[in-house]
Amino acid sequence: MSGALPARVPQPALLQVRGLTRRFGGNLAVDGIDFDVRAGELLALIGPNGAGKSTTFNMINGQLTATAGSVRFDDREILGMPSHRVARLGVGRSFQIAATFASLTVLQNVQMALIAHRRRVFSFFSRADAHEPGRALDLLEQVGMAHLAQHPCSALAYGDVKRLELAMSLAAEPRLLLMDEPTAGMGPAERHALVALVKQIVQARNMGVLFTEHSMDVVFEHADRIIVMARGRMIAQGDAAAIRADARVREVYFGAHGADTGGSHDAP
């Protein structure tokens, strides 16, 4: 009997983007891009400023109307849906600037996220900590913050605020999470720890993550695949080794002489 491990079965695509296009007047901000995000995958979307990354995100989650194309989530067309409907289908989003309630405790912040997900009416005359404390604590446990549950959010270090935001994003039970610059403002050790945590959660929940990131050390160490955009077009996609070897990426993204993509470099 052979001791070889069975081949890994490819996961189905959670998100299928085809021909996604957005014009702003005469400017073609996103020019017919195609890609998939699969369950269990951490997919990085990188490129210079103005490449079209944020526009792509905003079209996928319904904050911006596309000029043309198709976006299917779990084999259902979502392009053109308002963002709240996209979220209800299981597409979550976290932003570069963490959105937390500084006056509440860490636990209460997650409870507020659970209230929003359950679409319950919340009154500021009631107490947030009456809502699903066990579920909120479990989410904090998943991001390594259960020991800070009763701390005021205003007293948290910045890295802990970002982990709290991740717990709040998970309260909506997303199958796909869009993360816009999740490590912005963090030091090298903090950003690696956060993305490693995200990858662990992705694999445990068999969900997908599409994220933008300027810190190339994070991208090349943690992403399963990388998509590179420049001037609205997708110029390359593949694993870290393929992206490092791609001449177009080195020319357009990292400079004419090619930067060392294994280090900590920010996009221009």
Secondary structure as GFF3:
##gff-version 3
##sequence-region A 1 268
A	DSSP	beta_strand	13	24	.	.	.	ID=ss1
A	DSSP	beta_strand	27	38	.	.	.	ID=ss2
A	DSSP	beta_strand	42	46	.	.	.	ID=ss3
A	DSSP	alpha_helix	53	60	.	.	.	ID=ss4
A	DSSP	beta_strand	68	73	.	.	.	ID=ss5
A	DSSP	beta_strand	76	77	.	.	.	ID=ss6
A	DSSP	alpha_helix	83	89	.	.	.	ID=ss7
A	DSSP	beta_strand	91	94	.	.	.	ID=ss8
A	DSSP	alpha_helix	106	118	.	.	.	ID=ss9
A	DSSP	three_ten_helix	128	130	.	.	.	ID=ss10
A	DSSP	alpha_helix	133	142	.	.	.	ID=ss11
A	DSSP	three_ten_helix	146	148	.	.	.	ID=ss12
A	DSSP	three_ten_helix	153	155	.	.	.	ID=ss13
A	DSSP	alpha_helix	158	170	.	.	.	ID=ss14
A	DSSP	beta_strand	176	180	.	.	.	ID=ss15
A	DSSP	alpha_helix	188	205	.	.	.	ID=ss16
A	DSSP	beta_strand	208	212	.	.	.	ID=ss17
A	DSSP	alpha_helix	216	222	.	.	.	ID=ss18
A	DSSP	beta_strand	225	230	.	.	.	ID=ss19
A	DSSP	beta_strand	233	238	.	.	.	ID=ss20
A	DSSP	alpha_helix	240	245	.	.	.	ID=ss21
A	DSSP	alpha_helix	247	252	.	.	.	ID=ss22
###
